[in-house]
Each structure stands twice: as structure tokens, then as C-alpha cells.
Amino acid sequence: MRKYLIFSAVAAAMLALSSATFGQDTTRPGAVPDISGVWLVENFQPRLFPNGGAPFTPWAEMKFKATDPQTNDPNLACLPMGVPRFMIAAPYPMEILQMPTRVIIIHEGPQMMRQIYMNRQHPKDLDPTYSGDAIGKWEGDTLVVDTIGFNDKTWLDGGGLPHSEKMHVVERIRRTDHDTLVDTFTIDDPMAYTKPITAQQVYKLKPGWEIQEYVCEENNKYTYQGK
Amino acid sequence: MRTRLVIFPVTAVLLLLSFAGATYAHHGFVSWFDMTRSTTVKGTVTSFDWTNPHAYIYFDVKDEKGAIVKWSAELGALAMLARAGWKRDTLKPGDEITAIGNPAKDGKPIMHLDKIVFANGQELSSAL
């Protein structure tokens, strides 16, 4: 429990008690819950382990010791936060768009677009990318997203948690009430962590908000000393 | 040095551990600014950068000997500021403001802005 990024007792209770879906008639054959809209993290906490205690392998611990949020956070160079960081540790809104074959997440802060393919498996021999390759399926009222194919150029959070290209992220995304979306993450990377990391992020619906332009390179005064 | 420059006393404020309601900035302000302290500085705006990834207010502050000290205040991203009520013309050169925010850890005349108070007493927070 302590390893959760955000643990909200209220959200957990709603998870357990509510099976309602919102804004869409799911009694129709093929109908799925509506999770579309603009969402913002309920509480912004840049670190997954604010009190330390990440289950590093020796390889990851060595990498972690070389990280410094003041000098080599890739974000200082306006490089993408990637998945899962922009989903769990970015204080900007995201818009979810639903299509029959894809769920698309447009994130305002890092100007990332994440495509979750609903009608295919992972391609073989993926080229590593910042956001990886995401596929999804509905399990009842929960969108289960499976993502692999990451590069190792991102941090898991703002605190410098490293990962390898072997990272595998599974998310369970559920709208627990009209205004609340909960994403539960399982981050499995045997090269970097001795056991899977679990985290949860709660998002709140922001009616009337529109995703705005955000050009990080415009007036970025921070200096990146990474490689 | 910082203590000499500020007009009002620097007040130690223990902030809530949660970042709910805090000004949002993407560049890890926690590592640059002392988020447990608040400083209050009164000055005259010289320029206002309405830019991403962060907006900046530049202002002149007179120290106790009357010398001008060049201060700057760092804000968040434009879209979030706009949602909090800021506009590109919220400030213009010559405006008298009181800036309240978290001081830089290294003692430079830079702050992470929490809010400004205009000459007429009106306040504008940089957080939602």
C-alpha cells in the first residue's frame, strides 16, 4: 500500500462499491463505458516513492544514483516524459477520445499523444519508443491497457526512477463515478526492480476544459546535462 | 543576502505535504525552490514573459540602501495559468506588485511564484 503513488480511500471504496458506468448505455451489445473527456490528476506528487524504498536491482540502483532532477532529468531538455510518467506524475490535463478501434490520450503538458489499439496484438520486434506500444481491451467496466516496447530514455517519475527496455506496464482504468477516473498501474521490469511496482492515480473530470498548445522549447531556461 | 533584500520579513511556512493546489510546473520546481518557505517581495515590473514552458515576471526591488535588485518570479505553464485567471496582459512594465512565493534554495533573487498582490490590493494566485 505504501508503494502506491496516490492512495485514496475514497476512490478505493468507490472502486469496490460502484459498478456503474456513465454517459453511455452499456446494455447495448458491444457498448463500452464512456471514459472520454478532459481529466486532471487529483493530487500531483512527482515521486513514486517519496520516502524512498524502491525495490531496485543493483543495476537500477546504480542508474538511480546517477540521476539528478536538477541536471539530467530528460524533461529539462523538453524530451518526452513517456509512459508511465506522463500518466502518473504530470500536473497537466489529458483528453481521452474513444473510437471503436482505438482509445487516444492527448496529454497537454508534454504534448504527447498515446494510442491504445483495441483491435490488435503487439507487433513483433518493436522499435523502442518513449510511449511504447499499447493495446487495450475491456473487462467489464475496466479498460485494461498493456504496454511494452519502451526505450530506456525516460524516468518512471520526477524523482529519477530508471527502467529498462524490458519494462511492461499494465493499467486498469475505470471510471468510478461521473467525475472520477482511476488508473491502477503495475510496472514490471525484472531488470530494474526485484518485484513489480504498483501505483494508482486518480483523475478528476474537468468539464469545459480544452487541451491547449504547449511548446516546451519556446522559452526553456533549464539546462540539461544528460546524454 | 536574501534577507537584506526583501522588504517584508521572510516567513518560514511549513506547507502541506500534498501538492494539491500547488502551482503546477513541469520542471521539478521542488528541487530548485525551498517549498517549505515563503518570501514576500515588493517591486516594479520590468517585463512579463508570457511563454511556455513557464511564464516569468521580472521586477526591480529596492534594497534597504536604495539599490535596485533584479528579481524574477517563475510561474507555471500558460494553459494552467490561463485557467487560474492569468492573461498575457495581466502585467505590464511599471506595474507595482508584491510577489509572494518560494525562494530559491541557492539564495538567488528568484522565486517560484505563489501569488501576486496588485497595487490596489487585488490578488491573483498562480495556482488553480
Boltz contact constraints between the chains, C-beta under 6 A:
constraints:
  - contact:
      token1: [A, 43]
      token2: [B, 18]
      max_distance: 6.0
  - contact:
      token1: [A, 43]
      token2: [B, 20]
      max_distance: 6.0
  - contact:
      token1: [A, 44]
      token2: [B, 19]
      max_distance: 6.0
  - contact:
      token1: [A, 45]
      token2: [B, 19]
      max_distance: 6.0
  - contact:
      token1: [A, 69]
      token2: [B, 28]
      max_distance: 6.0
  - contact:
      token1: [A, 69]
      token2: [B, 31]
      max_distance: 6.0
  - contact:
      token1: [A, 70]
      token2: [B, 31]
      max_distance: 6.0
  - contact:
      token1: [A, 73]
      token2: [B, 28]
      max_distance: 6.0
  - contact:
      token1: [A, 91]
      token2: [B, 24]
      max_distance: 6.0
  - contact:
      token1: [A, 109]
      token2: [B, 26]
      max_distance: 6.0
  - contact:
      token1: [A, 158]
      token2: [B, 28]
      max_distance: 6.0
  - contact:
      token1: [A, 212]
      token2: [B, 79]
      max_distance: 6.0
  - contact:
      token1: [A, 214]
      token2: [B, 52]
      max_distance: 6.0
  - contact:
      token1: [A, 214]
      token2: [B, 77]
      max_distance: 6.0
  - contact:
      token1: [A, 215]
      token2: [B, 52]
      max_distance: 6.0
  - contact:
      token1: [A, 216]
      token2: [B, 53]
      max_distance: 6.0
  - contact:
      token1: [A, 218]
      token2: [B, 51]
      max_distance: 6.0
  - contact:
      token1: [A, 218]
      token2: [B, 52]
      max_distance: 6.0
  - contact:
      token1: [A, 219]
      token2: [B, 51]
      max_distance: 6.0
  - contact:
      token1: [A, 220]
      token2: [B, 53]
      max_distance: 6.0
  - contact:
      token1: [A, 222]
      token2: [B, 27]
      max_distance: 6.0
